[in-house]
Amino acid sequence: MITLAAFELADSNERVIDIAIKYGYGSADSFARAFQTVHGVTPTEARHIGNSLKAYPRMNFHLSIKGGSAMNYRMEEKEAFRIVGLKKRVPLIYRGVNPEIARRRRMYSDSGTPARKENILLK
């Protein structure tokens, strides 16, 4: 956003406070501090021809998940039923098996007594 603000400062006569508010800053001072930290000049100085500003292109993230093998399936009509699940935050692991997810999967897929499974649900 600070890059867009820099372009707007260079290409318009809009007041610094108006640009600051447009890009989510609460005051011209907070905008000026952030702007100077990134660009090395104040917003007012950025309007002078010849000052060099930094441009940070917008970051994009793409996630692609591909299946490993074909699966046969069929559609069936069922009566209403409930699905119960558990919510758990786990650390992000970018390569390989996530140990926390693997541990949870083993806990829930182990054939244990109902009491054991009940204790797991309370953790």
C-alpha positions as CSV (number, residue, x, y, z in Angstrom):
1,M,0.0,0.0,0.0
2,I,2.9,2.4,0.7
3,T,4.0,1.9,-2.9
4,L,0.5,2.9,-4.2
5,A,0.6,5.9,-1.9
6,A,4.0,6.9,-3.3
7,F,2.7,6.7,-6.9
8,E,-0.3,8.9,-5.9
9,L,1.9,11.4,-4.2
10,A,4.1,11.7,-7.2
11,D,1.2,11.9,-9.7
12,S,-1.4,14.1,-7.9
13,N,-1.8,17.3,-6.0
14,E,-3.9,15.6,-3.3
15,R,-3.1,16.5,0.3
16,V,-0.8,14.2,2.2
17,I,-3.4,13.7,5.0
18,D,-6.0,12.7,2.4
19,I,-3.6,10.1,0.9
20,A,-2.7,8.9,4.4
21,I,-6.3,8.3,5.3
22,K,-7.0,6.7,2.0
23,Y,-4.3,4.1,2.6
24,G,-5.4,3.3,6.2
25,Y,-3.2,5.6,8.3
26,G,-4.8,7.5,11.3
27,S,-2.7,10.6,10.9
28,A,-0.3,12.4,8.5
29,D,2.5,11.9,11.1
30,S,2.1,8.1,11.3
31,F,2.0,8.0,7.5
32,A,5.0,10.2,7.1
33,R,7.1,8.0,9.5
34,A,6.2,4.8,7.7
35,F,6.7,6.5,4.3
36,Q,10.2,7.8,5.3
37,T,11.2,4.4,6.7
38,V,10.4,2.7,3.4
39,H,11.4,5.4,0.9
40,G,14.0,7.4,2.8
41,V,12.3,10.7,2.1
42,T,9.2,12.4,3.5
43,P,5.9,12.4,1.5
44,T,6.4,16.1,0.7
45,E,9.9,15.4,-0.6
46,A,8.6,12.5,-2.7
47,R,6.7,15.1,-4.8
48,H,9.9,16.7,-6.0
49,I,11.1,15.5,-9.3
50,G,14.3,13.5,-9.1
51,N,13.7,11.8,-5.8
52,S,14.0,8.0,-6.1
53,L,11.3,6.0,-4.5
54,K,11.0,2.2,-3.9
55,A,8.3,0.1,-5.6
56,Y,7.1,-3.1,-4.0
57,P,5.0,-5.2,-6.4
58,R,1.9,-6.8,-4.9
59,M,2.7,-10.3,-3.6
60,N,0.6,-13.2,-4.9
61,F,0.4,-16.6,-3.4
62,H,-0.8,-19.7,-5.3
63,L,-1.5,-23.0,-3.7
64,S,-1.8,-26.1,-5.9
65,I,-2.9,-29.4,-4.6
66,K,-2.9,-32.4,-6.9
67,G,-4.3,-35.8,-6.2
68,G,-2.2,-38.9,-6.6
69,S,-4.6,-41.4,-8.1
70,A,-8.1,-41.8,-9.5
71,M,-10.9,-42.6,-7.1
72,N,-14.1,-44.4,-7.9
73,Y,-17.2,-42.9,-6.3
74,R,-21.0,-43.0,-6.3
75,M,-23.6,-40.6,-5.2
76,E,-26.2,-41.8,-2.7
77,E,-29.2,-40.2,-1.1
78,K,-29.1,-40.4,2.7
79,E,-31.2,-39.2,5.6
80,A,-30.0,-36.1,7.5
81,F,-27.1,-36.8,9.9
82,R,-24.7,-34.9,12.0
83,I,-21.0,-34.6,11.5
84,V,-18.8,-33.9,14.6
85,G,-15.2,-32.7,14.4
86,L,-12.4,-31.2,16.4
87,K,-10.6,-28.0,15.8
88,K,-6.8,-27.8,16.4
89,R,-4.2,-25.3,15.4
90,V,-1.1,-27.0,14.1
91,P,2.2,-25.5,12.9
92,L,2.7,-25.0,9.2
93,I,5.1,-27.6,7.6
94,Y,5.9,-26.9,4.0
95,R,7.6,-30.2,3.2
96,G,7.0,-33.7,4.2
97,V,4.5,-35.0,6.8
98,N,3.3,-32.6,9.5
99,P,4.1,-34.5,12.7
100,E,1.2,-32.9,14.7
101,I,-1.3,-34.0,12.1
102,A,0.2,-37.5,11.9
103,R,0.1,-37.8,15.7
104,R,-3.5,-36.8,15.8
105,R,-4.4,-39.2,13.0
106,R,-2.7,-42.1,14.9
107,M,-4.5,-41.1,18.1
108,Y,-8.0,-41.1,16.4
109,S,-7.4,-44.1,14.2
110,D,-6.0,-46.4,16.9
111,S,-8.5,-49.0,17.9
112,G,-8.8,-48.3,21.6
113,T,-11.5,-48.7,24.2
114,P,-14.3,-46.1,24.2
115,A,-12.8,-44.7,27.5
116,R,-9.5,-44.1,25.7
117,K,-11.1,-42.3,22.9
118,E,-13.2,-40.3,25.3
119,N,-10.0,-39.2,27.1
120,I,-8.5,-38.2,23.7
121,L,-11.4,-36.0,23.0
122,L,-11.0,-34.1,26.3
123,K,-7.3,-33.2,25.6
